[in-house]
Amino acid sequence: MCGIVGYIGKEKALPRVLRGLKFLEVEEQKIIKLRFFAEKTQTETAEILNISQVQVSRKEKKALEKLKRYMRS
C-alpha cells in the first residue's frame, strides 16, 4: 500500500483504502486484505484462495489500479 498511502498521507490513507475496498470484487477484496493487512505472500494467498500465484498477481494488480483510481477521485 505504500504507493496509495504515499499519495494522500498515512493519517488519511487507511479509512479511504477501507472505503475503496467496497468498490472491488469480493475476490479482489480478499486478495488485498490477505496481502496487505494479513501480510501474506502471493503464494500463501494463492493457497488460501485455492488459485494460482499468477492469478493472485494479476488480480492484485487489477485491484490496486482500481484502488488508485478511487484514491485519486
Secondary structure, DSSP 4 states (H G I P E B T S, - for coil): -HHHHHHH-HHHHHHHHHHHHTTS-HHHHHHHIIIIIS---HHHHHHHHTS-HHHHHHHHHHHHHHHHHHHH-
